[in-house]
Amino acid sequence: MTYPDGFVALREVSFQLEQGGLLALTGPSGCGKTTVLHMLAGLRSATSGQITVDGSSPSQARGVACCFQDPRLLPWRTVDSNVALPLELEGVAADERGVRAREALDRVGLVDVSGRLPHQLSGGMRMRVSIARALVVRPKLLLLDEPFGALDEVTREQLDDELLRLWKEDGMTVVIVTHSLREAVYLAQRVLVMSGSAGPLVADTPINFGPRSASTRTDHAFNDEVGRVQQLHRSAGGP
């Protein structure tokens, strides 16, 4: 990705992700992680190279949903109408929108607050609404850009567990951008590490320590994997 003024935002990034995989993209601030995610979402176009999502260009791919660090909820719409918004934009009938919105909210444990406005929710609850809004379209590919970065550690870990549960239930493909190496290792099957200046991709490493459970975060194997990825991150120019 090179801007018209010649600034190189991204270079030498190439990877494949199999259907149903969960990939974490990490690296120092400013390395281009979010740019990669925006390209996969079809929000930006590459100036060279090629990107395909399920055999199509990102702008034409169907079944792609995004969650950002800011939940981006419409403050004047209730929780259920925020969740149903993507279906409304697709022209889905009101009755079906209501059913699917309620199903999505049930999956993230928020049916009881469906009639509230966003300002009446905690930060973690607003993020759950954002996830429900993504799930309501039944995505094949879920793209997450630091979705839990602004939350406290306990809430963040709870939502990480929630994300893993939803990923396993739906079999969707997930790409998450995160600055937290512990989160990357806990969630992902593979971690990509980018260097400190517009890429390039310097490591593509599998995560091999077995199924996640309540004790995983204190397990020696987990912490060894975090240390290994931290070394890769430091070699890429991270702190």
C-alpha positions as CSV (number, residue, x, y, z in Angstrom):
1,M,0.0,0.0,0.0
2,T,1.6,3.2,-1.2
3,Y,-0.1,6.5,-0.9
4,P,-0.1,9.1,-3.7
5,D,2.5,11.2,-1.9
6,G,4.9,8.2,-2.0
7,F,4.5,7.2,1.6
8,V,4.7,3.4,1.9
9,A,2.1,2.2,4.4
10,L,2.6,-1.6,3.8
11,R,5.0,-3.8,2.0
12,E,6.1,-7.5,1.7
13,V,3.1,-9.0,3.5
14,S,1.9,-12.4,2.2
15,F,0.0,-15.1,3.9
16,Q,-2.8,-17.6,3.5
17,L,-5.4,-18.6,6.0
18,E,-7.5,-21.7,5.7
19,Q,-11.2,-21.7,6.2
20,G,-12.1,-22.0,9.9
21,G,-8.7,-20.8,11.1
22,L,-8.0,-18.2,13.8
23,L,-5.1,-15.9,13.1
24,A,-3.6,-13.1,15.2
25,L,-1.7,-10.3,13.6
26,T,0.7,-8.4,15.9
27,G,3.6,-6.1,15.8
28,P,4.7,-2.6,16.9
29,S,2.4,0.4,16.6
30,G,2.4,1.8,13.1
31,C,3.6,-1.4,11.4
32,G,0.5,-1.7,9.2
33,K,-1.7,-4.3,11.1
34,T,-4.9,-2.3,10.8
35,T,-4.1,-1.5,7.1
36,V,-4.0,-5.3,6.5
37,L,-7.3,-5.7,8.2
38,H,-8.9,-2.9,6.2
39,M,-7.6,-4.5,3.0
40,L,-9.2,-7.8,3.9
41,A,-12.4,-6.0,4.6
42,G,-12.4,-4.2,1.3
43,L,-12.1,-0.8,2.9
44,R,-8.8,-0.1,1.2
45,S,-7.3,-1.4,-2.0
46,A,-3.8,-2.6,-2.5
47,T,-1.6,-0.6,-4.9
48,S,0.3,-3.7,-5.8
49,G,-0.2,-7.4,-5.2
50,Q,-3.4,-9.4,-4.9
51,I,-5.9,-10.2,-2.1
52,T,-8.6,-12.8,-2.4
53,V,-11.2,-13.6,0.2
54,D,-13.1,-16.9,-0.5
55,G,-12.1,-16.7,-4.1
56,S,-13.3,-13.1,-4.6
57,S,-11.8,-9.6,-4.3
58,P,-12.4,-8.3,-0.8
59,S,-14.8,-5.6,-2.0
60,Q,-17.0,-8.4,-3.6
61,A,-16.7,-11.0,-0.9
62,R,-19.8,-12.0,1.0
63,G,-20.1,-13.1,4.6
64,V,-17.4,-10.7,6.0
65,A,-18.0,-8.8,9.2
66,C,-15.8,-6.4,11.2
67,C,-15.5,-5.3,14.8
68,F,-13.4,-2.3,15.8
69,Q,-11.9,-1.1,19.1
70,D,-14.7,1.5,19.2
71,P,-18.0,-0.4,19.1
72,R,-19.5,2.3,16.9
73,L,-23.0,1.9,18.1
74,L,-25.6,4.5,17.0
75,P,-26.5,6.3,20.3
76,W,-30.2,6.9,19.4
77,R,-30.9,3.3,18.6
78,T,-31.6,0.6,21.1
79,V,-29.4,-2.4,21.5
80,D,-31.6,-4.7,19.4
81,S,-32.0,-2.1,16.6
82,N,-28.2,-1.6,16.6
83,V,-27.7,-5.3,16.2
84,A,-30.3,-5.5,13.5
85,L,-28.9,-2.6,11.5
86,P,-26.8,-4.7,9.0
87,L,-29.9,-6.8,8.2
88,E,-32.0,-3.6,7.8
89,L,-29.4,-2.3,5.3
90,E,-29.7,-5.6,3.4
91,G,-33.5,-5.2,3.1
92,V,-34.3,-8.2,5.4
93,A,-37.9,-8.1,6.6
94,A,-38.6,-6.6,10.1
95,D,-39.9,-9.8,11.6
96,E,-36.8,-11.8,10.6
97,R,-34.5,-8.9,11.7
98,G,-36.1,-9.1,15.2
99,V,-35.6,-12.9,15.4
100,R,-32.0,-12.9,14.2
101,A,-31.1,-9.9,16.4
102,R,-32.5,-11.6,19.5
103,E,-30.6,-14.8,18.6
104,A,-27.3,-12.9,18.2
105,L,-27.9,-11.1,21.6
106,D,-28.7,-14.4,23.3
107,R,-25.4,-15.8,22.1
108,V,-23.5,-13.0,23.8
109,G,-25.7,-13.0,26.9
110,L,-27.4,-9.6,26.3
111,V,-31.1,-10.4,25.6
112,D,-32.1,-8.8,28.9
113,V,-30.7,-5.4,27.8
114,S,-32.1,-5.4,24.2
115,G,-34.2,-2.3,24.8
116,R,-31.5,-0.2,26.4
117,L,-29.5,2.6,24.7
118,P,-25.7,2.3,24.3
119,H,-25.0,4.9,27.0
120,Q,-26.8,2.7,29.5
121,L,-24.3,-0.1,29.0
122,S,-20.8,-0.8,30.4
123,G,-17.8,-0.8,28.0
124,G,-17.8,-4.6,28.0
125,M,-21.5,-4.8,27.2
126,R,-21.1,-2.3,24.3
127,M,-18.4,-4.5,22.9
128,R,-20.6,-7.6,23.2
129,V,-23.3,-5.7,21.3
130,S,-20.7,-4.9,18.5
131,I,-19.9,-8.6,18.3
132,A,-23.6,-9.5,18.2
133,R,-24.0,-7.1,15.3
134,A,-21.2,-8.8,13.5
135,L,-22.7,-12.3,14.2
136,V,-26.2,-11.4,13.1
137,V,-25.1,-11.6,9.4
138,R,-23.7,-15.1,10.1
139,P,-20.3,-14.3,8.8
140,K,-17.8,-16.7,7.2
141,L,-15.0,-14.3,8.0
142,L,-14.8,-12.2,11.2
143,L,-12.2,-9.4,11.3
144,L,-11.4,-7.9,14.7
145,D,-9.3,-4.7,15.1
146,E,-8.1,-4.5,18.8
147,P,-11.7,-5.1,19.9
148,F,-11.0,-5.5,23.6
149,G,-8.0,-3.1,23.9
150,A,-9.8,-0.4,25.9
151,L,-11.3,-2.8,28.5
152,D,-10.0,-3.9,31.9
153,E,-8.0,-7.1,32.0
154,V,-10.7,-9.3,33.6
155,T,-13.4,-8.2,31.1
156,R,-10.9,-8.6,28.2
157,E,-10.2,-12.2,29.3
158,Q,-13.9,-13.0,29.6
159,L,-14.5,-11.7,26.1
160,D,-11.5,-13.6,24.7
161,D,-13.2,-16.8,26.1
162,E,-16.5,-15.7,24.6
163,L,-14.8,-15.2,21.2
164,L,-13.2,-18.6,21.3
165,R,-16.6,-20.2,22.1
166,L,-18.4,-18.5,19.2
167,W,-15.5,-19.4,16.8
168,K,-15.8,-23.0,17.8
169,E,-19.6,-23.1,17.5
170,D,-19.8,-21.3,14.1
171,G,-16.6,-22.6,12.4
172,M,-16.0,-19.1,11.0
173,T,-12.6,-17.8,10.0
174,V,-11.2,-15.1,12.3
175,V,-8.4,-12.6,12.0
176,I,-7.7,-10.5,15.0
177,V,-5.3,-7.5,15.3
178,T,-4.0,-7.1,18.8
179,H,-1.1,-5.5,20.7
180,S,-1.4,-8.0,23.5
181,L,0.9,-10.9,22.9
182,R,-0.8,-12.9,25.7
183,E,-4.1,-12.4,23.9
184,A,-2.6,-13.4,20.6
185,V,-1.2,-16.6,21.9
186,Y,-4.3,-17.5,23.9
187,L,-6.7,-17.0,21.0
188,A,-4.8,-17.9,17.8
189,Q,-3.7,-21.1,16.0
190,R,-1.1,-18.9,14.2
191,V,0.5,-15.6,15.0
192,L,1.9,-13.3,12.3
193,V,4.5,-10.7,13.5
194,M,5.1,-7.6,11.4
195,S,8.1,-5.3,11.7
196,G,8.2,-1.8,13.0
197,S,7.9,0.2,9.7
198,A,5.2,-0.6,7.2
199,G,5.7,-4.3,7.5
200,P,7.2,-6.5,6.2
201,L,6.0,-9.7,7.7
202,V,8.9,-11.2,9.7
203,A,7.3,-14.3,11.4
204,D,4.4,-16.6,10.8
205,T,4.4,-19.0,13.7
206,P,2.0,-21.8,14.8
207,I,0.8,-21.8,18.4
208,N,1.1,-25.3,19.9
209,F,0.2,-25.8,23.5
210,G,-3.2,-27.6,23.3
211,P,-6.8,-26.7,24.1
212,R,-7.5,-23.6,26.1
213,S,-9.1,-24.0,29.5
214,A,-9.6,-22.1,32.8
215,S,-6.0,-22.8,33.8
216,T,-4.4,-22.1,30.5
217,R,-3.3,-18.5,31.4
218,T,-1.2,-19.8,34.3
219,D,0.2,-22.8,32.5
220,H,3.9,-23.1,31.9
221,A,3.4,-24.1,28.3
222,F,1.3,-21.1,27.6
223,N,3.8,-18.7,29.2
224,D,6.6,-20.3,27.3
225,E,4.7,-19.7,24.0
226,V,4.1,-16.1,25.0
227,G,7.9,-15.7,25.7
228,R,8.7,-17.2,22.3
229,V,6.4,-14.8,20.4
230,Q,7.7,-11.9,22.5
231,Q,11.2,-12.7,21.2
232,L,9.9,-12.6,17.6
233,H,8.1,-9.3,18.4
234,R,11.3,-7.8,19.8
235,S,13.3,-8.9,16.7
236,A,10.7,-7.0,14.7
237,G,11.3,-3.8,16.6
238,G,8.6,-4.0,19.2
239,P,9.1,-3.1,22.9
